[in-house]
Amino acid sequence: MAAVDANYDSQLDQMIVATTNKFTVFKKLGDNITVLLQPVRPGSSLPASLIGLHGRNLFQALVALRLPADATKNVHLEVVLAARRLALQEFVNLHIHVYEQIMYIGIYKASEDATTLAFLNQLQALDAFAEKHLDLATKSVEERSRNSKFSASPRSIYGVY
């Protein structure tokens, strides 16, 4: 029994370390986007349809969001920040769900768990959505830089990838 407990403890420790590392990466992504917004952020340029929303409501609003073709870099970056923060929240919720399954049921098979698959699909959708708006923000900056002397993109300046 002691060998099983030691093996379980070791696997749980590895899972906790890996999870903590992923949280750190997600937090840095959000922080990098926030840094991009700080110099030009007198007030939030977040579209009104997203203000005050969280969880499933925010996800549905992000999916339904339609921005004008001439939306500024800041609007796109605010949307990216909202999507990344929601992804972080969903990532935490996914891990809570997995740990609950392990602790209360004792056996966990991710491939058979519809809730886990739904979390993963939502995280994938949020990541694609955020990347699309980050690209639009970069294009917005590049288009404006053609008309000015400054031509660096926000990705190269602040290391947001």
N, C-alpha and C positions, 0 to 999 in steps of 0.2 A: 504494500500500500504506500509506503514511504517513497518508493521509486516513481510510482504514478504521480504522487503529489509533487515531487520535485520536477518531473517532466512538465506537468501542467503549469507549475509556477514559472518555469523557464519560458514556456511558450507564451504565457500571459505577459510576462515581463517584456519579451520581444515585441508582442503586439502593442503594448502600451508605449514603448519607445518609438516604434514605427508611426503610431498614431500621433504622438507628440511632434515628431518631425514633420508630418504632413500638416498639422495645425500651424506650425511655425511658417511653413512655405505659404500657406493660404493667407496668413496674417501679413506676411511681408508683401504679398501681391496687393492686398488692400491698402497697406501703408504706402506703397509706391504710387498707387493711383491717387491717394489722398495728397501726397506730395505734389503731384502734377497739378492738382486743383488749387492748392493753397494760395499761390501768388495772384490768382485771378478770381478768387471766390468771395466776393463781398456778401453774397447770399447764395443759397443753394440754387443751382440751375436745374435741379432735378425736375423732370416733368411733373406737373401737378397731379397727374393720374397715379403717380407712384408714392407721393408723400404720405407718410403715416401707415403704409402697408407693411405687413410682415408675413412670413410663412407662405402658405398656399395662395393667399390673396395677392401677395407680391409676385409670386411666380406667374399666376394667371394674368396679372396686369403687365408684366414684362413680355409675356408671349403675345398679348394683344396690342402692345405698344406700337404706334406708328408715328415716326418723327418726320418733320418736314425735310425736304431734300437739302435745305440750307441750314440745318441744325448746326450749332457751333460745336467746337471741340469739347467745351465744358459740359454740354448736355450729354454728349456721347460718353464722356468720362464718368459723369454722375451715374449714368445707367450701368456702366461697367462696374462701378463701385457697388451699386445696389445688388447687381447680380453676383459679384464675388462674395459679398457679405452674406447673401442668402445661401450661396454654395457652402460657405463655412458653417453656417447654422445647420444646413441639411447634412453636412458631413458629421457634425457632432451628433445629430439625431440618429444617423445611421449607426454610429458606433455605440450609442446607448442601446439601440434596438438589438444589435449583435450581442453585446454583453448581457442584456436581459435574457436573450435566448440561451446563451451559454450557461448563465447562472441558474436560471429557473427551470429550464428544460434539460440541460446537461448535454444535449447533442445539438450541433448546429451545422446545417448544410446550406451554404449560401445559394447554391444552384437550385435548391428546392424552395427557397423562401421568396414568395412574391413581393413582400414588403421590401426586402433588400434589393431585388431587381428594380422595383419602382424607384427607390432612392438612387440607384446607380444611373438609371435612365434620366432622372431629373438632373443629377449632377452633370451628366454628359451634355444635356440640353443647355444648362446654365453656362457651361464652359464654352460651348459653341457660340452662344448668344453674346457672352462677354468678349470673345475674340472678334466677333463681327463688329461690335461697336468700338472696340479698341482700334481695329483697322480703319473704321470710318473716322474716328478721331484723328488718327495719323494722316489719313488722306486730306482731312479738313485742314490740318496744319500745313501739309505739303502744298496744297493748292494756294493757301494764303502766302506761303513763303515764296512762291513764284512771283508774287506781286511785291515782295519786300526783300530786304537784304539778308534776313535771318532764314536759314534753310535746314535747321536740324529738326529731326522728328522727336517726339516725346519719348519714344522707346530708346533711342540712342542716348539721350541726355540722362534719363533717370533709371535706365536698366529694367524697364517693364517689358516682359516678354510674354 
